[in-house]
Amino acid sequence: MVMNYLRSTIKAMACCLLLLVAGSLSYLPAHAQKAPNFKGIDIQGNTVQLADYKGKYLLLDFWATWCHPCMAKVPFLKKIRNKYPESKLAMVGINLDDTKGAAVNAVRQAKMNWTTIHDPEKIPGSYGVYYIPMLYLIDPSGKIIYNNDRQTEAELLEILDRI
């Protein structure tokens, strides 16, 4: 009797955990889903929003200076920036550090030549970012066509080679 109770309790807890995990993963914007709108201030003080990039591809990079995989991805992102002109592909980094100063210093030191917004909460929350680095590629119509949670960097490069 006690064993049956324990088994059913464990099964119920496992189901709840599975639903919880599945629910959190489904919050991530899916492939071909409309990208959530965002508006922020870049580290130069300019207002930046998703609508500014309508009609071109946009690569969003969610990162922080304390995230070693994020900083290790910078050379890859620089190669992308150098290969694809701004007229075809815009890039915006969303920095999640505690302070804007950390982002400014990292951008300067690493020579990141794309727009960077310091926003550790609002924009990442609207995109369902629960770990970093996280990349999203948004097509000219505003649909998400890539995210590194579901696709590889090789797949990103294949998509970019077609633009």
Phi, psi and omega in degrees: 000310180296321180296319178297319178298314180297316179299313181293325177294316179296317178299317180296318179294320179297318178297318178297317179297316178299315178296321179297312180295314180298320179296321180288325179290326181289347178288335177298133177303131184273165176307133179069011175274149178299132180290136176298140177292150175217157176212131180206177178250126179284173186290351173266356179097006180271144175284133181230134177215161182305320182301335178298339187251010178301134179095356176221165177284145180227126175257117177262131179238113176268123188207170174209156181291331181279354181266104182300317176298327178296312182290329177291338181278347183303314178301322176299314180294324178294323177296319177298312180301319182286331183278324185247120183294154179305330180294336179256324185222118173266151178230135177226124174266134176250107184272135184252013179297163178293327182236147177295327181301323178297319179295314181301313180297316181295317179299316180295310183295318183273357180054050177282111186261055174215165181297138177230130175249133173265111180205093183283356186229300192296303183294313177302324179296319181290337178264000179068030181285117179243358170205160178228156001288149177225126179245139172232136171250125182249131182279172184301338179270359177094013179262143176284124180243358177203140162212143187284001173283332184243348186223161183269167175296326178299320178294323176300313181296323177298316179296314182296326179293342179268353183276000000 
